[in-house]
Amino acid sequence: MKFTYCAGFLAVAQLCAAVPVANDLTDVQDQSGDPFAAVTNGNYSNGLHRTLLQFDQIASRNNGNRAFGYRGFDASVQYVLSRLSTLPANSQSRFRVWTESFYGPPDINTNTVYPTFVVNRREYTIYGFTVPAIRAWASKTRSAFAQISRGPAGTQGCGAPSAPYDPNGSIVLVEYNKCATYTNANFPPARALLVYNPAGTANWTEETVPRPQQPNAVPVGYINRLDALQILKTLDTFTGCPLWSYVKLQSRYSQRPREVGYNVFAETIDGNADYVVVAGAHLDSAGASSGINDNASGSAALLEIFDAMQASNAPSQFTNKIRFAWWGDHIDSWISTIEWSQRLSDKDARNIAAYVNLDKIGKGYYGIIKSGAGLSGEEDICQGFSPVAVQESFHEAYTSLGVTSTPIVDKAVSEDAVFRTVFRKPYGGITGGPDQCQGRECDYFGNIAGNIDMMALSTRLMAWKDGSPPKRQVPRLWRLYNI
């Protein structure tokens, strides 16, 4: 459901009350007449300092966290909306601000939970997964993304009796063959097996799927025959390229209450609507943390770039349309981006040109999310675009300022997972190094207070203006070449 700020949003969540914001943009003004100058040449340090203190105070007033499902997250949404709503008169017609609601995941410790299987943004029902299997799935890995593989035919699909669960493996579709038990047969190592009826007219698998006997065996479920055949047909169209899926946990009873959250968006009216560059950061924190590095730092950078844009004439000069996204629930396997991706029309999905992510930019080194890296770290050459385009653009920008950057393979998966696995779009972004305070109480303002200038440089790089000829322009933010 989509709400335009602020009347519809107020009726649902009542989060539109104004928050006093002192946001002096004098440090990013430029009198050169260049519409991009205020954005690309600005010193963002003062604004970042103020914004991060605001997020820290929000956490302090709300039991020390800004986690989804708690008051601190709602207050963070309110704060972002208050900043986006203070458009100067010359910007009112050049930006659109809205929110989209989503449901948080249900409690996996109840018997009302069941998994659904999302492939190519279409949802399929999995039957036969026991609650212990679902709990095992959720406890072994935070990521619910997995490649899809076709298992061997006949009795070879029954599997080896002692093969263990592999949290980095595939979801394997195997034919029903009256196996005594189905286990991971290392073809390849599996995260789960889905059994289907390969022939005949019966849509359902005809008998109850036997449960694996080994305590560490791979979870086994079954899927309707017609659904399985459709997935396998899709798999055949991805010859030589990985087909990714996502397992989403849902509540069996629709009346069971679940937390409602919001993604916040701001988009330029100007720019080519056929090429939408999305720049995003997750807004929530872990439950025991203020989350100032993880990830108020990325959220603050987006707000400061937005403020600088609205104070300049730049939007009317954009090559592409720019969409800022503050994602609502990062901690629970990025469910807010998954639900958002499923709601997009096919046309809107096609029009996404690229994604740039900001995550934990307040500490460590100048890390660049390695474009083209699959979830296990391998290079994915099947995306249909230069797999290092976004990465190289940031590397060039840092180098031009005499700064050493570090390529980072994002094995943990973040919000960019949807863009690289579901939409198959160019993606990348900026991140920092390991932070011992991540997810802990010590991730408050003091955790990043000495690194504001470092954050300011990375924020400036997000809005870097490339002076190359148009055909050679590489992805900055609005200057992404038309793909």
Secondary structure, DSSP 4 states (H G I P E B T S, - for coil): -EEETTHHHHHHH------------GGG---SS-TTHHHHS---HHHHHHHHHHHHHHHHTTTT---TTSHHHHHHHHHHHHHHT---GGGTTTEEEEEEEEEPPPPTTSTTEEEEEEETTEEEE-B---HHHHHHHHHH-S--EEEEEEPPSGGGGG--TTPPP-TTSEEEEEE----S------SS-EEEEEEE--SSS-SS-SSPPPPPSSTTPPPEEE--HHHHHHHHHHHHHTTTSPPEEEEEEEESSTTS---EEEEEEEEESSSEEEEEEEEEEE----TT---IIIIIHHHHHHHHHHHHHHTSSGGGG-SEEEEEEEES-STTTTHHHHHHHHHS-HHHHHTEEEEEEEES-SSSS-EEE-TTB-TTS-B---SSS-TTHHHHHHHHHHHHTT---EEE--TT--THHIIIIIS---EEEEE----TTTTSTT-SGGGTGGGHHHHHHHHHHHTPPP-S-GGG---SSS-PPP-
